[in-house]
Amino acid sequence: MPRHREVGARFLFWNRYLQLSKEELEKAAVQSWYAVHAYDNEKLIGTGRVISDGVIHACICGVMVHPSYQKQGIGAEIIRRLYKTHLTT
């Protein structure tokens, strides 16, 4: 698994309820239509993805920002980039 996915899995607090394995989280990410990751140097601090059938439906999901980096506009920028790049084409 790429290092950024392992680091990201540690701050996905919602996974306490889903209890997905690292392999399942990786599969979900890889099968996404598109993903955006935010870093502070080498540290993954935010992520978001688009899932789509490629024709009609697309959904922004999995948007999260590490708690230490929240309230700084990072989540809004992730959503803006996902929307601008992939949902307006």
Secondary structure, DSSP 4 states (H G I P E B T S, - for coil): --HHHHHHHHT-TTHHHH---HHHHHHHHHTSSEEEEEEETTEEEEEEEEEE-SSS-EEEEEEEE-GGGTTSSHHHHHHHHHIIIII--
